[in-house]
Amino acid sequence: MSDTQPVSAASDSDRLLGQAPIGSLILKLSLPAVAAQLINVLYNVVDRMYIGNIPDIGATALTGVGVTFPVLMIVSAFAAFAGMGGAPLAGIRLGAGDKDGAEQILGNCFSLLLVLSVALTAAFQLFRTPILTAFGATSDLLPYAEDYITIYLWGTVSVQLALGLNTFISAQGRSGTAMLSVAIGAVLNIVLDPLFIFVFDMGVKGAAIATVLSQTVSAVWVLAFLLSGRSTLRIRRKNLRFSAPVLASVAALGVSPFIMQSTESLVTITLNRGMAQYGGELYMGTITILQSVMQLIVLPLQGLTQGTQPIISYNYGAKNLDRVRATFKRVFLISMTYTISAFALVCLLAWPLSRMFTSDAALIDLTVKAMPVFFGGIWAFGAQMSCQAAFMGLGQAKVSLFLALLRKVILLIPLAIVLPMVLGGDPFAIYLAEPASDFIASATTLTIFLLFYKRTLNRPAD
């Protein structure tokens, strides 16, 4: 390979990621990514909105579909394992002028996503009933949960490819294309949901069919782009064969976002089982709504932080630490402003946010009371997200893994189990676990990042 070829191959990315003004570049990359995450959240949240408003059975059906949330998160977690484990590494390779190395990572991740899709579909289809029961599905909720998840799982390969490969489009600085990839499927889902649920009278099954069809269209779009000449990084046959060193590096970085998303499943299971024990199905229904609102808040923030990751990865690979520092400082301030504003909004808009998901008066009243408590620590979450994303963009696998475990596995899940025992079986103690873990995890993450910043980033480039 000549010395000039890789630099030429990466020149388009260098003009964008390595030279464009930081402020406008963050806007250029992050706004489409934020829009993409807002659109992406519509897949599940719109399903729940429509399902929760089905006449007569809406509240029960909503809670039943909420039980399937851990399965959905595990499927998307494996997509993040390959996509978010590989895309930052590909971005670093591009920044270093190694386009061939970046494409090898893309090809290996594509093959990995296909293998994971087959394995996940088979495992969850075979054991879906005992899994859903273990996740908290009662005899009343199980039929709705099974109706939804049985159909959804047949679209696992589409979910894996759409979510996992789209990160490689963003890694090129093509955030507008990445947003369009998500928007196509999400808009289609919004159109198809009422058609299948109400017009065709298919209920929960109709919501699942609409989601699978929409994700399939998104996956086809992403594949078409990555196979075309419009993409800087292309899927090539020679790169589809697994390389042990490539997979090891992808796994080392991908385990952090995998844990971040898969542990969301453990959180949901823990909260649902705790509410079933101390409060009953009505309290379980509030968890479905509160986690849906949490998605509406957190996913746009993920879009912001993920949108800036290509800037951090590329310039870290190019040893341009000034741009890395400038990018982090901007995204930290924006993230903190966003989460503080989000806390104020959920306190002011608790009733309309609850009403979006159900017309059941008792469920709305309980959710309105719980919302300020549940989101009591969200204002500090901007620090956790911006620092965590920076560690991902810098390829710091071990630190990212610890921070991914900290908030949910080390803090939230144990607190959700212990607090109701300490506070006399009050189900509201379970809601308290969320703000406690948010604050402690955010403070810890910020401290660790500041130490890393002082040691590694706050110095002249070599």
Disulfide bonds with the S-S distance in Angstrom:
none
